Structures are given as C-alpha cells and as structure tokens.
C-alpha cells in the first residue's frame, strides 16, 4: 500500500511509480492527484489532513486482499497508459485546441 498524504506536492510522479510497482494508492484529494488516483478504482482519495479518512482507507486495503489486488492491477494498467509519448500527444492536442480557439476568435474580430 502506498500512502501519499501530501497536500503540497499535488502532482507527484511517485504516485505513478507506486502504481507501476503494483501498489494500491491512498492519497489526498488535491491538485493533479485526480489525474492518477481514481477513487475506488486504483486507490482511495482522502480529505486533506483528514487522518480518520486516511486511516479508514488504509484499513480497508489491509483487511481486503481482493480489493488490494484489484487496485494494484488497475493502478498498473493506469500507469502503463502514461508513457511519455502519450503524455506529449495529449499536450500537443491541448496546444492545438488553444491555437484553434485563438484563430476562431481572431477571425471573428477581423470579420466585425
């Protein structure tokens, strides 16, 4: 089980590294963590500084081997989908969308 309670390092590569190592993850509901930890699928998301929430999530994983294995399998699948090629493809798509939006606005301004 990988426990990541940080509320300041909100996009840690360590989460992906833990998932790639087959560890179910328990992390803080904050920032970019949502991009990797899918609550109830490959880990649990807990409230910031909510020790009881973290405790319950870890306890569930300790007591339920099937859940631990499912989260580990799903985390590994998620981590494999985060190759650098895929990350850069997504980044380029985002840039292309922004450029297209700017071009549309520019055409509207010119046509008025």
Wavefront OBJ file of the C-alpha trace (Angstrom):
o trace
v 0.000 0.000 0.000
v 1.366 3.417 -0.978
v 0.232 6.262 1.286
v 0.603 9.781 -0.140
v -0.937 12.302 2.300
v 0.857 15.374 0.914
v -1.348 18.378 0.197
v 1.541 20.453 -1.175
v 3.167 18.135 -3.708
v -0.029 17.713 -5.659
v 1.355 16.068 -8.768
v 3.915 13.603 -7.591
v 5.445 11.175 -10.050
v 5.836 8.901 -7.054
v 2.154 8.004 -7.400
v 2.685 6.669 -10.918
v 5.854 4.926 -9.788
v 3.952 3.238 -6.949
v 1.197 2.147 -9.328
v 3.772 0.839 -11.803
v 5.177 -1.204 -8.907
v 1.745 -2.709 -8.237
v 0.888 -0.748 -5.108
v -2.669 0.405 -4.378
v -2.598 4.107 -3.517
v -4.195 6.219 -0.809
v -3.727 9.937 -1.480
v -5.001 13.412 -0.672
v -7.884 14.852 -2.765
v -5.965 17.813 -4.119
v -4.399 19.163 -7.302
v -3.248 16.882 -10.084
v -3.575 13.748 -7.973
v -7.052 13.346 -9.527
v -5.356 12.621 -12.859
v -3.859 9.420 -11.488
v -5.780 8.200 -8.462
v -9.295 7.217 -9.481
v -11.178 6.836 -6.216
v -12.451 3.297 -5.801
v -10.703 2.037 -8.961
v -6.947 2.143 -8.362
v -6.858 3.747 -4.937
v -8.652 5.931 -2.460
v -8.764 9.727 -2.283
v -8.997 11.229 1.192
v -9.736 14.666 2.557
v -6.821 16.993 3.161
v -5.421 16.454 6.672
v -8.317 14.060 7.422
v -6.451 11.418 9.407
v -9.617 9.407 10.048
v -10.336 9.240 6.298
v -6.775 8.044 5.602
v -6.969 5.526 8.448
v -10.230 4.021 7.141
v -8.899 3.781 3.580
v -5.693 2.026 4.644
v -7.642 -0.262 6.965
v -9.975 -1.294 4.106
v -6.982 -2.226 1.978
v -5.242 -4.120 4.770
v -8.357 -6.142 5.563
v -9.455 -6.828 1.981
v -6.893 -8.704 -0.096
v -9.177 -8.839 -3.158
v -9.573 -5.056 -3.114
v -5.797 -4.606 -2.729
v -5.177 -6.864 -5.710
v -7.837 -5.134 -7.835
v -6.427 -1.671 -7.059
v -2.898 -2.934 -7.775
v -3.965 -4.374 -11.145
v -5.924 -1.245 -12.097
v -3.091 1.024 -10.962
v -0.598 -0.878 -13.084
v -2.920 -0.619 -16.093
v -3.298 3.133 -15.484
v 0.466 3.669 -15.110
v 1.183 1.809 -18.362
v -1.105 4.265 -20.147
v 1.036 7.198 -19.014
v 4.029 6.779 -21.329
v 5.943 9.905 -22.339
v 4.670 9.527 -25.904
v 1.063 9.567 -24.708
v 1.723 12.483 -22.359
v 3.268 14.557 -25.162
v 0.473 13.585 -27.570
v -2.047 14.887 -25.010
v -0.007 18.058 -24.536
v 0.118 18.675 -28.296
v -3.654 18.133 -28.530
v -4.145 20.761 -25.824
v -1.894 23.235 -27.634
v -3.711 22.616 -30.922
v -7.081 23.258 -29.240
v -5.846 26.556 -27.793
v -4.401 27.641 -31.160
v -7.664 26.774 -32.909
v -9.703 28.740 -30.344
v -7.430 31.766 -30.822
v -7.746 31.546 -34.606
v -11.554 31.412 -34.351
v -11.590 34.487 -32.089
v -9.216 36.305 -34.427
v -11.462 35.584 -37.434
v -14.479 36.892 -35.510
v -12.648 40.094 -34.631
v -11.479 40.625 -38.213
v -14.940 39.966 -39.666
v -16.673 42.547 -37.441
l 1 2 3 4 5 6 7 8 9 10 11 12 13 14 15 16 17 18 19 20 21 22 23 24 25 26 27 28 29 30 31 32 33 34 35 36 37 38 39 40 41 42 43 44 45 46 47 48 49 50 51 52 53 54 55 56 57 58 59 60 61 62 63 64 65 66 67 68 69 70 71 72 73 74 75 76 77 78 79 80 81 82 83 84 85 86 87 88 89 90 91 92 93 94 95 96 97 98 99 100 101 102 103 104 105 106 107 108 109 110 111 112
